[in-house]
Amino acid sequence: MADINVKDYAYSNARIRGMKSRLLDKREFEKGCGLDDLSAFVGFLEDNGYLELFDLKEHSQGVVEQILFRHLVENRRVVCGLSCDRCRDFMCERVRRPEITAIKGLINSKPGNRAPFEIALTDELRNRFNQIRDAQDMERLISLFEDTRYGQTLTSAMEDYRKDGLTFPLIISLDKYHFSRLLTTMNSFENTDRRLAYEITGAEADTINIMTSLRTLGMKGAKKYMLPHHHHIGRELLDDCIKSRNVADVLDKLSGTVYADSLNLGLKEYNETKSLFAFEKSLKKYFIRLNRMMLITKTFNISTQLSFLALKENEIDNLRKIAVGLSNNLPRDGIKELLIY
Protein backbone atom coordinates (compact mmCIF):
# COMPACT_ATOMS: atom_id res chain seq x y z
CA MET A 1 0.00 0.00 0.00
CA ALA A 2 3.09 2.20 -0.31
CA ASP A 3 1.68 4.09 -3.27
CA ILE A 4 -1.47 5.14 -1.38
CA ASN A 5 -1.59 8.37 0.59
CA VAL A 6 -3.57 7.37 3.69
CA LYS A 7 -4.35 11.02 4.38
CA ASP A 8 -6.38 11.13 1.15
CA TYR A 9 -8.69 8.41 2.46
CA ALA A 10 -8.73 8.63 6.25
CA TYR A 11 -11.84 10.82 6.48
CA SER A 12 -13.72 9.26 3.55
CA ASN A 13 -12.94 5.77 4.84
CA ALA A 14 -14.40 6.61 8.25
CA ARG A 15 -17.52 8.23 6.73
CA ILE A 16 -18.22 5.37 4.37
CA ARG A 17 -17.64 2.74 7.05
CA GLY A 18 -20.35 4.50 9.04
CA MET A 19 -22.67 4.59 6.02
CA LYS A 20 -21.91 0.92 5.33
CA SER A 21 -23.17 -0.02 8.81
CA ARG A 22 -26.65 1.10 7.75
CA LEU A 23 -26.82 -1.04 4.60
CA LEU A 24 -29.59 -3.63 4.73
CA ASP A 25 -28.76 -7.34 4.69
CA LYS A 26 -30.51 -10.44 3.35
CA ARG A 27 -32.57 -10.94 6.52
CA GLU A 28 -33.91 -7.38 6.38
CA PHE A 29 -34.73 -7.60 2.67
CA GLU A 30 -36.66 -10.81 3.26
CA LYS A 31 -38.52 -9.19 6.15
CA GLY A 32 -39.55 -6.38 3.80
CA CYS A 33 -40.89 -8.92 1.29
CA GLY A 34 -43.24 -10.36 3.90
CA LEU A 35 -44.94 -7.09 4.89
CA ASP A 36 -48.67 -6.64 4.35
CA ASP A 37 -48.75 -3.44 2.32
CA LEU A 38 -46.94 -0.23 1.36
CA SER A 39 -47.92 1.49 4.60
CA ALA A 40 -46.12 -1.19 6.60
CA PHE A 41 -43.19 -0.97 4.15
CA VAL A 42 -42.86 2.77 4.79
CA GLY A 43 -42.69 2.04 8.53
CA PHE A 44 -40.04 -0.60 7.84
CA LEU A 45 -37.97 1.93 5.87
CA GLU A 46 -38.29 4.55 8.60
CA ASP A 47 -36.95 2.02 11.11
CA ASN A 48 -33.97 1.37 8.84
CA GLY A 49 -32.67 4.89 8.41
CA TYR A 50 -34.74 6.25 5.55
CA LEU A 51 -35.57 9.47 7.35
CA GLU A 52 -36.98 11.11 4.21
CA LEU A 53 -40.12 9.00 4.72
CA PHE A 54 -41.05 10.37 8.15
CA ASP A 55 -43.40 13.03 6.77
CA LEU A 56 -44.76 10.95 3.90
CA LYS A 57 -48.50 11.55 3.55
CA GLU A 58 -49.18 9.37 0.51
CA HIS A 59 -48.18 5.69 0.60
CA SER A 60 -48.23 5.04 -3.14
CA GLN A 61 -45.66 3.07 -5.09
CA GLY A 62 -44.65 6.07 -7.20
CA VAL A 63 -44.08 8.36 -4.22
CA VAL A 64 -42.09 5.74 -2.32
CA GLU A 65 -39.92 5.09 -5.39
CA GLN A 66 -39.24 8.80 -5.83
CA ILE A 67 -38.10 9.18 -2.23
CA LEU A 68 -35.90 6.09 -2.44
CA PHE A 69 -34.29 7.48 -5.57
CA ARG A 70 -33.72 10.88 -3.96
CA HIS A 71 -32.05 9.07 -1.07
CA LEU A 72 -29.71 7.35 -3.53
CA VAL A 73 -28.90 10.60 -5.35
CA GLU A 74 -27.97 12.21 -2.02
CA ASN A 75 -25.72 9.28 -1.11
CA ARG A 76 -23.97 9.56 -4.46
CA ARG A 77 -23.46 13.29 -3.89
CA VAL A 78 -21.89 12.61 -0.49
CA VAL A 79 -19.58 9.90 -1.82
CA CYS A 80 -18.46 12.07 -4.74
CA GLY A 81 -17.71 14.90 -2.31
CA LEU A 82 -15.43 12.59 -0.32
CA SER A 83 -13.19 11.93 -3.34
CA CYS A 84 -9.58 13.08 -3.28
CA ASP A 85 -8.49 15.51 -6.00
CA ARG A 86 -6.89 12.95 -8.33
CA CYS A 87 -10.04 10.79 -8.25
CA ARG A 88 -12.58 13.61 -8.56
CA ASP A 89 -13.06 13.45 -12.34
CA PHE A 90 -13.48 9.67 -12.23
CA MET A 91 -16.04 9.82 -9.43
CA CYS A 92 -17.96 12.58 -11.22
CA GLU A 93 -18.26 10.23 -14.19
CA ARG A 94 -19.21 7.28 -11.97
CA VAL A 95 -22.05 9.12 -10.25
CA ARG A 96 -23.51 10.03 -13.65
CA ARG A 97 -24.59 6.41 -14.06
CA PRO A 98 -28.18 7.04 -12.87
CA GLU A 99 -28.50 9.71 -15.54
CA ILE A 100 -27.36 7.24 -18.18
CA THR A 101 -29.75 4.63 -16.82
CA ALA A 102 -32.52 7.23 -16.93
CA ILE A 103 -31.76 8.03 -20.57
CA LYS A 104 -31.91 4.32 -21.39
CA GLY A 105 -35.32 4.15 -19.72
CA LEU A 106 -36.56 7.12 -21.70
CA ILE A 107 -35.32 5.54 -24.93
CA ASN A 108 -37.05 2.25 -24.16
CA SER A 109 -40.11 4.13 -22.89
CA LYS A 110 -41.45 1.09 -21.06
CA PRO A 111 -42.04 2.14 -17.43
CA GLY A 112 -45.24 4.07 -16.93
CA ASN A 113 -43.96 6.11 -13.99
CA ARG A 114 -41.05 8.21 -15.17
CA ALA A 115 -40.66 10.48 -12.15
CA PRO A 116 -37.48 8.73 -10.94
CA PHE A 117 -35.98 9.38 -14.37
CA GLU A 118 -36.33 13.12 -13.90
CA ILE A 119 -34.75 12.95 -10.44
CA ALA A 120 -31.70 11.17 -11.90
CA LEU A 121 -31.01 13.80 -14.54
CA THR A 122 -28.56 16.64 -14.09
CA ASP A 123 -29.86 20.19 -14.40
CA GLU A 124 -29.01 20.43 -18.11
CA LEU A 125 -31.31 17.54 -19.01
CA ARG A 126 -33.88 18.11 -16.29
CA ASN A 127 -34.64 21.49 -17.83
CA ARG A 128 -35.74 19.75 -21.03
CA PHE A 129 -37.24 16.65 -19.39
CA ASN A 130 -40.79 17.41 -20.54
CA GLN A 131 -39.63 17.69 -24.15
CA ILE A 132 -37.67 14.44 -23.92
CA ARG A 133 -40.51 12.62 -22.20
CA ASP A 134 -43.10 13.78 -24.72
CA ALA A 135 -41.02 13.24 -27.89
CA GLN A 136 -43.27 11.53 -30.43
CA ASP A 137 -40.58 9.51 -32.19
CA MET A 138 -36.97 8.41 -31.77
CA GLU A 139 -35.60 10.99 -34.21
CA ARG A 140 -37.07 13.81 -32.12
CA LEU A 141 -35.98 12.20 -28.86
CA ILE A 142 -32.35 11.79 -29.90
CA SER A 143 -32.25 15.30 -31.41
CA LEU A 144 -32.89 16.69 -27.92
CA PHE A 145 -29.53 15.29 -26.80
CA GLU A 146 -27.51 16.75 -29.71
CA ASP A 147 -25.92 19.58 -27.73
CA THR A 148 -25.25 17.48 -24.62
CA ARG A 149 -22.32 15.26 -23.68
CA TYR A 150 -24.28 12.28 -25.06
CA GLY A 151 -25.09 13.89 -28.41
CA GLN A 152 -22.35 12.44 -30.62
CA THR A 153 -22.69 8.97 -29.08
CA LEU A 154 -26.45 8.74 -29.59
CA THR A 155 -26.45 10.42 -33.02
CA SER A 156 -23.86 7.92 -34.29
CA ALA A 157 -25.93 4.99 -33.01
CA MET A 158 -29.04 6.22 -34.82
CA GLU A 159 -27.72 4.79 -38.10
CA ASP A 160 -28.09 1.26 -36.74
CA TYR A 161 -31.43 2.09 -35.12
CA ARG A 162 -32.83 3.23 -38.47
CA LYS A 163 -31.96 -0.13 -40.05
CA ASP A 164 -34.25 -2.31 -37.95
CA GLY A 165 -35.87 -0.09 -35.32
CA LEU A 166 -34.16 -1.80 -32.40
CA THR A 167 -33.13 0.39 -29.47
CA PHE A 168 -30.26 -1.92 -28.52
CA PRO A 169 -27.59 0.04 -30.50
CA LEU A 170 -28.62 3.24 -28.69
CA ILE A 171 -28.51 1.57 -25.28
CA ILE A 172 -25.10 -0.06 -25.78
CA SER A 173 -23.67 3.18 -27.17
CA LEU A 174 -24.35 4.82 -23.81
CA ASP A 175 -22.51 2.00 -22.02
CA LYS A 176 -19.56 2.42 -24.38
CA TYR A 177 -19.48 6.13 -23.67
CA HIS A 178 -19.72 5.66 -19.91
CA PHE A 179 -16.98 3.05 -19.60
CA SER A 180 -14.69 4.97 -21.95
CA ARG A 181 -15.03 8.00 -19.70
CA LEU A 182 -14.35 5.90 -16.60
CA LEU A 183 -11.19 4.39 -18.06
CA THR A 184 -9.93 7.73 -19.38
CA THR A 185 -10.36 9.49 -16.04
CA MET A 186 -8.79 6.51 -14.24
CA ASN A 187 -5.42 7.44 -15.77
CA SER A 188 -4.74 9.95 -12.99
CA PHE A 189 -4.87 7.21 -10.32
CA GLU A 190 -1.89 5.79 -8.51
CA ASN A 191 -1.19 2.07 -8.81
CA THR A 192 -3.43 0.52 -6.14
CA ASP A 193 -6.33 2.85 -6.90
CA ARG A 194 -6.03 2.07 -10.60
CA ARG A 195 -5.86 -1.70 -10.05
CA LEU A 196 -8.86 -1.85 -7.71
CA ALA A 197 -10.96 0.58 -9.73
CA TYR A 198 -10.22 -1.46 -12.84
CA GLU A 199 -11.19 -4.67 -11.04
CA ILE A 200 -14.61 -3.24 -10.19
CA THR A 201 -15.36 -1.43 -13.46
CA GLY A 202 -13.79 -4.29 -15.44
CA ALA A 203 -16.14 -6.81 -13.84
CA GLU A 204 -19.08 -4.59 -14.84
CA ALA A 205 -17.77 -4.33 -18.41
CA ASP A 206 -17.30 -8.11 -18.58
CA THR A 207 -20.91 -8.61 -17.48
CA ILE A 208 -22.20 -6.25 -20.15
CA ASN A 209 -20.13 -8.01 -22.81
CA ILE A 210 -21.29 -11.48 -21.69
CA MET A 211 -24.92 -10.40 -21.81
CA THR A 212 -24.39 -8.71 -25.18
CA SER A 213 -22.85 -11.87 -26.61
CA LEU A 214 -25.91 -13.83 -25.44
CA ARG A 215 -28.40 -11.28 -26.75
CA THR A 216 -26.76 -10.99 -30.18
CA LEU A 217 -26.39 -14.71 -30.96
CA GLY A 218 -26.67 -15.11 -34.71
CA MET A 219 -26.69 -11.37 -35.31
CA LYS A 220 -24.41 -10.04 -38.04
CA GLY A 221 -21.98 -7.37 -36.89
CA ALA A 222 -22.45 -8.22 -33.20
CA LYS A 223 -18.78 -7.45 -32.54
CA LYS A 224 -19.35 -3.70 -32.87
CA TYR A 225 -21.77 -3.80 -29.93
CA MET A 226 -19.13 -5.07 -27.49
CA LEU A 227 -17.49 -2.71 -25.05
CA PRO A 228 -13.82 -2.21 -25.97
CA HIS A 229 -13.01 -2.74 -22.29
CA HIS A 230 -12.66 -5.96 -20.39
CA HIS A 231 -11.05 -7.54 -17.35
CA HIS A 232 -11.18 -11.33 -17.01
CA ILE A 233 -12.53 -11.86 -20.52
CA GLY A 234 -9.93 -10.94 -23.12
CA ARG A 235 -10.68 -9.83 -26.66
CA GLU A 236 -9.88 -13.22 -28.20
CA LEU A 237 -12.24 -15.09 -25.86
CA LEU A 238 -14.94 -12.50 -26.42
CA ASP A 239 -14.59 -12.92 -30.18
CA ASP A 240 -15.08 -16.68 -29.72
CA CYS A 241 -18.24 -16.03 -27.71
CA ILE A 242 -19.61 -13.82 -30.48
CA LYS A 243 -19.20 -16.70 -32.94
CA SER A 244 -21.09 -19.14 -30.70
CA ARG A 245 -24.06 -21.04 -32.08
CA ASN A 246 -26.19 -21.04 -28.94
CA VAL A 247 -26.30 -20.25 -25.22
CA ALA A 248 -24.68 -23.53 -24.22
CA ASP A 249 -21.77 -22.81 -26.55
CA VAL A 250 -21.18 -19.39 -24.95
CA LEU A 251 -21.21 -20.91 -21.46
CA ASP A 252 -18.80 -23.63 -22.54
CA LYS A 253 -16.33 -21.04 -23.82
CA LEU A 254 -16.59 -19.11 -20.55
CA SER A 255 -16.17 -22.24 -18.42
CA GLY A 256 -12.60 -21.35 -17.49
CA THR A 257 -13.38 -17.84 -16.23
CA VAL A 258 -14.33 -16.49 -12.80
CA TYR A 259 -17.89 -16.10 -14.09
CA ALA A 260 -18.41 -19.82 -14.81
CA ASP A 261 -20.06 -20.72 -11.49
CA SER A 262 -22.44 -17.76 -11.70
CA LEU A 263 -23.41 -18.60 -15.26
CA ASN A 264 -24.02 -22.24 -14.34
CA LEU A 265 -26.29 -21.11 -11.50
CA GLY A 266 -28.24 -19.01 -13.98
CA LEU A 267 -28.47 -21.89 -16.43
CA LYS A 268 -31.03 -23.82 -14.34
CA GLU A 269 -33.43 -20.87 -14.30
CA TYR A 270 -32.78 -20.17 -17.98
CA ASN A 271 -33.68 -23.76 -18.89
CA GLU A 272 -37.01 -23.26 -17.10
CA THR A 273 -37.88 -19.77 -18.32
CA LYS A 274 -35.79 -19.30 -21.50
CA SER A 275 -35.17 -15.77 -20.25
CA LEU A 276 -31.62 -14.35 -20.45
CA PHE A 277 -32.45 -12.35 -17.34
CA ALA A 278 -31.47 -15.49 -15.39
CA PHE A 279 -27.83 -14.96 -16.39
CA GLU A 280 -27.98 -11.22 -15.80
CA LYS A 281 -29.26 -11.86 -12.28
CA SER A 282 -26.60 -14.47 -11.48
CA LEU A 283 -23.81 -12.21 -12.78
CA LYS A 284 -25.17 -9.31 -10.73
CA LYS A 285 -25.06 -11.51 -7.64
CA TYR A 286 -21.40 -12.22 -8.37
CA PHE A 287 -20.73 -8.50 -8.69
CA ILE A 288 -22.48 -7.71 -5.41
CA ARG A 289 -20.50 -10.41 -3.60
CA LEU A 290 -17.28 -9.00 -5.07
CA ASN A 291 -18.07 -5.51 -3.81
CA ARG A 292 -19.20 -6.74 -0.40
CA MET A 293 -15.89 -8.58 -0.02
CA MET A 294 -13.85 -5.58 -1.18
CA LEU A 295 -15.65 -3.23 1.18
CA ILE A 296 -14.73 -5.51 4.06
CA THR A 297 -11.12 -6.24 3.11
CA LYS A 298 -9.84 -3.12 1.32
CA THR A 299 -9.13 0.18 3.05
CA PHE A 300 -7.71 3.59 2.24
CA ASN A 301 -8.27 3.43 -1.51
CA ILE A 302 -10.88 4.19 -4.15
CA SER A 303 -12.53 0.76 -3.88
CA THR A 304 -14.17 1.74 -0.57
CA GLN A 305 -16.19 4.44 -2.34
CA LEU A 306 -16.91 2.37 -5.45
CA SER A 307 -17.99 -0.73 -3.53
CA PHE A 308 -20.25 1.26 -1.23
CA LEU A 309 -21.90 2.89 -4.25
CA ALA A 310 -22.51 -0.50 -5.87
CA LEU A 311 -24.05 -1.92 -2.69
CA LYS A 312 -26.18 1.17 -2.06
CA GLU A 313 -27.46 1.17 -5.63
CA ASN A 314 -28.37 -2.49 -5.28
CA GLU A 315 -30.14 -1.79 -1.98
CA ILE A 316 -32.30 0.90 -3.57
CA ASP A 317 -33.03 -1.36 -6.52
CA ASN A 318 -34.14 -4.13 -4.15
CA LEU A 319 -36.30 -1.76 -2.11
CA ARG A 320 -37.98 -0.44 -5.24
CA LYS A 321 -38.74 -4.02 -6.32
CA ILE A 322 -40.30 -4.70 -2.92
CA ALA A 323 -42.41 -1.54 -3.23
CA VAL A 324 -43.61 -2.62 -6.68
CA GLY A 325 -44.30 -6.15 -5.44
CA LEU A 326 -46.30 -5.05 -2.41
CA SER A 327 -48.20 -2.50 -4.47
CA ASN A 328 -49.20 -5.24 -6.91
CA ASN A 329 -49.98 -7.84 -4.20
CA LEU A 330 -47.25 -10.23 -5.31
CA PRO A 331 -46.62 -13.19 -2.98
CA ARG A 332 -43.63 -12.99 -0.64
CA ASP A 333 -41.65 -15.64 -2.52
CA GLY A 334 -42.40 -13.94 -5.83
CA ILE A 335 -40.87 -10.69 -4.58
CA LYS A 336 -37.86 -12.49 -3.06
CA GLU A 337 -37.15 -14.07 -6.43
CA LEU A 338 -36.56 -10.62 -7.92
CA LEU A 339 -34.05 -9.47 -5.33
CA ILE A 340 -30.27 -9.63 -5.53
CA TYR A 341 -28.13 -9.88 -2.40
N, C-alpha and C positions, 0 to 999 in steps of 0.2 A: 504494500500500500504506500510505497515510498513516493509515488508520483502524485498522491492525493494530498491536497492541502486541507487538513482536518478543520481548520478555521472556517473554510468555505461551507462546511456542512454541519458544524456543531449545532447551530440554532435550528436549521431546517430539519435535521435528524430528530432533535428533541420534539419539535412541533408535530412532525408526521408520526412519530411513535405514539404520541398522545392521540392523534386522530385515528390511528390504526386501532387503538384499544376500543373504539366505538363501532368498528365494522361488525356487521352481523355475521353469525356463523350458521352452519347447516341446521342446527337445532332451532334457531330463531326463525329461519326461513320456513321451516316445516310447521312451526307454530302458526306463522302468519297464514299459511295455506289452509289451516283448519278453522279459521275464524268464520263467524256466521255471516257477516256482511261488511260493507265498506265502513260503516260507522265504527264497528269494532276494530277494523284495520287501522283507522285513523288513531284510535286510542293506543293501539299496539305501536304505531310509529312514534307517537308522543312519548311513550315510555322508553323508546330506544333512541332518543336524542334528536328527533326531527322536530325541533322547536317551532319551525315555521307553521306547523299545523295546529298550534294551540288555539288560534282565533278563527279557525276554519268554520264557516257557517254552513257551507254546502258540501255534503259528503257524496259528490258525484265522481265518477271515474276520471272525467276530464280535468276537474279541478285538482284532484289528488295527483294526477300525473304532472300537471303543470308545476305544482309545488315541489314534487320530487325532482323535477328537472331543474328548477331554480336552485335547489339545494346542491345539485351536482355542479352547476355552473359556478356557484360561489366557492365550492371546494376546489375547482380547477383554478379559479382566480387566486386563491390563497396559495396553492402549490406553486403556481407560476411565479408569484411574488417572492417565494422562498428561494428561487434559483440564483446561483452565483452568476457573476457577469459573463463568464465564458460559456455558460449553458443557457443564457437568457433567450437567444434567438431560437435555439432548438426547442425549448419549452414553449415558447410562443407559438411555434408551429404545431407542437403536440396538442396543445389545448384548443387548437382550431378543429380538432377532429369532430366534435359535435356539430359544427357548422357544415362540414363536409357530409356528415351523415344526414343532416337536415336537407341539404341540397339533393342528395340521393332520394330521400323520401318525396321531395317535391317533384322530382323527375318521374318517379314511379307512380306518384299520385294515387297510392292505394289507401293509406289510412284516412279515415273520415275526419278525425280530430287532428288538426294541424297546429294547434296552439303551441305544443312543445317545439315545433320546428321554428317558430318565430322567436322563441326564447333563446334558441341555440345560435341564432344569427348575430353577427357583429353589427354595429350600428349602420355600416354602409349598406348591407343587404336588408336589414330590418326596415330601413326607410322605404324600400321598394317591395316589401313583403307582399302587400296587397296585389301589386301588379304581377309578381311572380306567381302567387297563388291562383290568380284568376286568369292566367294566360290560357288562351283557347287551344293552342297547339304547341308542339315542341319547338318549332321554328321561333315563335314569339317568346317562349320560355327561355330558350338558350340565348336569344338576342339581349335579354335583360341582364345577362352576365358579361357581356362583351367588354365593358370597361372596368371589370373587376379582376382580381388576381386569378380567377378561374376562367377568364374569357377565352384565352388562346387554347387552353386544354379542351374545353367543352366544344368550341367552334371546330377544332380539328376532328373531334370524334363524331361530329354531325355527319360527316361523309359516310361513315359506316352505318349510322342510324338510318340515313335516307335509303340505303340499299334494301333493308328488310324490315325496318320499323321497330327493331329490337332496342331496348334501352341499355342493354348490357355494355356496349362500347362506351356509352356516356358514363356509366357507373364506374367501370374499371379505369377510365381515364382520370377520374378524380382520385382513385387510389394511387395510380402512378404518380400523379402530381404530388400527393401528400407524402409518399415515402421518398420521393426524390428530394423534397424540401427537408425532410428529417435527416437524410444521409448527408446532404450538403452542409447543413448547419451543425452536424456532428463533427465536422472537421476541426473545430476549435477546441475539442475536448482533449484532455490528457489521457494517457494510455488506459487506465482502469475505467474511467468514465466511458471512453469510446468502446471498449470491449463489452462492458455490461449493457450499455445502451444498444449496441448492435445485437447483443444476444436477445434482448426483449423485442426490439423492432424487427429483427431478422426472423424471429419465430412468427410474428404477425404476418410478415411478407410471405413466409413459407406457407402459412395456412391459406392465404388468399390465392397463392399459385396452385396449391393442391386442389382447392375447390374450383378454381378456374379450369384446371385440366379435366376435372370430372364433369363440369358443366358444358364443356366445349368438345366432348368426345364426338369424333366424326365431322367436326366443323372445319372447313377449309380456312387457313390463315389463323388458326387458334393461337399460334406462337406470338402474334403481335399483341395479344391481350394479356400476356404474362408480365408481371412486374419484373423490371430488370434488376431486381434486388433479391437476395436470398441469403440463407444462413446454413442450415444443414442440408438443404437440397441444392446441389450445384446445377449449373446450366445444362450440362450433358444429361444428367438424370432427369431434369425437367423436360428436356427435349424428348427423351424416351417416353415419358408419361404422356406427352401430347400425342404421340403416335399410337398410343394404346387403342385396342379394339373395344374394350369394355371396362366396367368398373373393377372387375376382378383383376384385370391385367394391370391397371394403375396401382392397385393395392399390392400386387406381387412385386412390382418394380420399386415400391417404397418400403418393402419388407425389411430392409436393412437400415432404416433410418430411425431416429428417435420417435417418430410419429407412428410407427407400425402398431404398437399396442393400442393407441387411441383409435386408429382407423379400424382395427379388428373389432374393438368394442362397438364401434358404430355400424359395423357390417351386419350384426344380428338385427338391429332395428331397421336397417336399410332393406334387408331381405324380406321383412314383414311389411314395410310401408312403401318401398321403392322411392322413398324421398331422400334426396341428397342432404337434406337438413340433418339427418342422423350423423353424417360425418362432420358437418360443420359444428354440431353440438359437442361431439366427442373431442374434436380438436380444440374447441374453446375451453373445455374442461382441462385439457393438458396445459393450455396457456395460463389459466387461472391457478393451477397447481404450481406452475413454474414461478409465477409472480408471488404467490404466497410464501414459497420457499425462499425466494430472494429477499423478500421483505424481512424475513426472520433472520437470515444468515448474513446479509450484506449490510454494511454500515459505512457512513461517511463517503457516499458517492451518489451519482445520479440515479442509480437503480432504486433507491429508497423512494424518490419522488415518482418515478415511472411505475413502479410496482403498486404503490398506493393508488395512483390514478386508475390503473387497470382494475384493481379490486373494488374501488369505489364505483366506477362505471358499471361493473358487473352487479354490484349491490343494487344500484338504482334500476338497472334493467330487470333484475329479479323482482324488485318491489313493484315495478310497473306491471309486470306479468301477473303478480298476485292481485293487484287492483283490478286488472281486466278480468281475471278469472272469477273473483268474487262478484264483480259487477254483473257478470253473465251467468252466475250460479253454476259454475263448473265444479265438479266434485274435487275433493281435496287431492286425491291421487292424480287427477287430470292436471291440476295446477302444478303439482310437484314435478311432473314429467317435463314441464317446460323450463324449469329452473336449472341453473348451472352453478355449482359450487364445489 
